[in-house]
């Protein structure tokens, strides 16, 4: 091998050392850059020259060192683990934050503020039992009832407003997801351009792309793969999101619009399908505007499928956006969303159970319970709304039904009656309705001995519809509650104190209807017993039947327990994410001490190559000058 070849070997050493020094300097310059991955120079030998051959092997000599590539030191396994676990942390953290906000609405963890309203109402009922003939006591009851309704509405309003305000967070997350998709598509194009020659590596652009994938994983469950042209394809919730340079943007749509379309499809060829679907969707959503992420490119298909509850086993509990939508729910929760288990005594006649009717009722209850656990219970806001509304509805209905008792009335022939609205209704023979039980109802202490005056009224619907039959019989037919019509329900937001009672406290029916003028002690005692008696279970998933006070205690306790559970899961996920990130940093992070050591090492290598060239140069000079 000639001395000129030796100079080439020295030159390769200088180039390798210089390139390694530049790479190390680049690492040090980006030691605090978010998402930056440490780069390493991979070295190899250049081609060999064969100068001879012996019996064992070829006689070869090398031509120096060669820089194979500048490689990123990152672990694909740790990247996948990090993005999966940080998405799961965001899923539970978003739900915990929503529940924490609800806890604050109720006045600290124990719900002190509303608990005082419950206590005041109980005290007012006790005082009424002692002095039912006192206008002062009655006035106190009415004022307490006013406070109870106002406090209930205030709490419910705050929760509902917070529920709607979550739309802003959802829209921001959707917008950010689209921005990330656009930037990834742009980086795909640039990386493909720079690496198209198969020589250069756009490592800094790759760092930015991976950092965006890390952020995207916090919002939504994503998978990705790098194609042969070095572009990344991103799949979000099993739907193509970024393919090559194309981004399929996400959008939002009001829940009511999606319901309209779904219901219209179910109604099929019905010419009034669209109108029927619109009316029913409006009733279900009750005016609440809930934004739902959709894929416009795929026919406005919903981004998230909640037919199956999110679970860790199926890796479907991932993404802060999904957790936020699950926490918010799709509509306002009502007491009617909580199914009530049928009681056997309600299906007994003379002590004999009607097993067929009871079995049918139980089948309906079990189906309703499955619907509750699929649609209501997973949402921390909707479940709280439904359970709280059930408490208020129970208090209101219990007191009203004692003051204005009802009974069943069966028509013995077909009857057509005209309502106060002018609408005519036809009842068939055998139809049964609930009517005011005038014979067993207490009356007011006013001069007219007025009966049928409820304490709590619906804002838009009166309690009874008075009709007169052909034979002169006067019936006060009870206006039943319709779960699909919010205005017919004794639900928070539609309840007010009877305006007649506010104007005249003596109308509260607590006197005997026997004409003696005596006060009906039994009615006052029924109010006390009903408050202390069994009311309802918190949900189909609990067996304990509580009275009103115990129900509220269990209600607040469940909020606290659920919040603690979500917080613990989020904290464990945070620790796991931190552990994985620590391992990622040990692989891909830049250590200034290590890089400084490498810098010294490569400087020595550079100096060694320079000295080698000097030696070869001196040899050449010696040969030339001596010839």
PyMOL commands that set and color helices and strands:
alter all, ss='L'
color gray80, all
select helices_A, chain A and resi 3-29+76-105+112-130+135-194+203-219+255-267+273-285+296-298+320-328+335-337+344-347+355-376+380-403+438-440+486-488+499-503+505-507+521-532+548-588+592-626
alter helices_A, ss='H'
color red, helices_A
select strands_A, chain A and resi 39-45+48-53+58-62+65-72+222-226+232-236+239-243+246-247+251-254+291-295+301-302+348-349+352-353+406-410+415-418+424-427+432-436+456-458+464-468+474-478+495-497
alter strands_A, ss='S'
color yellow, strands_A
deselect
rebuild
show_as cartoon
